[in-house]
């Protein structure tokens, strides 16, 4: 069955939330590109994301959040992570933090790693959905190896037979992916420089008095 395409508004998001609660996979707009998402507690849901993308499960999937409060319920917000969340969310910044021992996450989500990537996007669609149903396992809406989808028509062409619903928010803003900062060790490490420039990461850490050995350039 081909995915339904519905407008990204309050009514559309309510339909998307219901589809997720029923175990479906949806595509949704973010502040960069479109993503595909499931709920954390959907049996086999993470594995289905990999199947839809036709990608081997060798890399973890991040969680999109409503706010930093959700982050603290999933991971251990180290001083660096807490400072970056306060200074960089919502926005193009992903922090990788240790998982909380009292929060059991699907092994497929992280590829068995003891850490998890978290981000609060600067877009109301994923944030409102995460507010309603919890942190959203999300990965880019495209077949592995193809360009990331920038609109509903491209998603329908690539993934329409494999997902349940597309929340159409118009053309995606595009741009670089989020900057990823590893915050699991004593000193933070930039794993990927993207939407947030390195110097902004350094400025946030400096302003918070967090120890690091990152250079501005």
Number of C-alpha atoms within 10 A of each C-alpha: 8 13 18 14 19 17 15 20 14 11 10 18 20 15 17 25 19 14 17 23 15 12 17 19 27 26 29 28 28 21 21 22 22 30 22 24 27 27 25 21 14 16 12 13 22 26 16 18 26 19 14 20 20 13 14 10 16 11 14 19 23 20 25 26 24 28 19 17 10 17 25 15 14 22 22 20 23 19 18 28 26 21 20 25 24 14 18 21 18 19 19 22 29 30 30 26 26 19 22 17 11 9 10 9 17 17 13 18 23 20 15 14 13 15 20 27 26 27 28 28 24 17 15 18 23 25 21 17 22 22 16 12 16 18 27 25 24 25 22 23 30 25 18 14 9 10 11 18 24 20 21 25 16 15 26 22 12 17 22 21 14 18 22 20 24 29 23 22 18 14 14 18 14 14 12 13 18 21 21 22 23 21 24 21 11 11 14 22 18 16 13 16 16 17 16 19 15 18 13 14 23 19 14 18 22 13 10 16 12 18 13 14 9 15 9 11 7
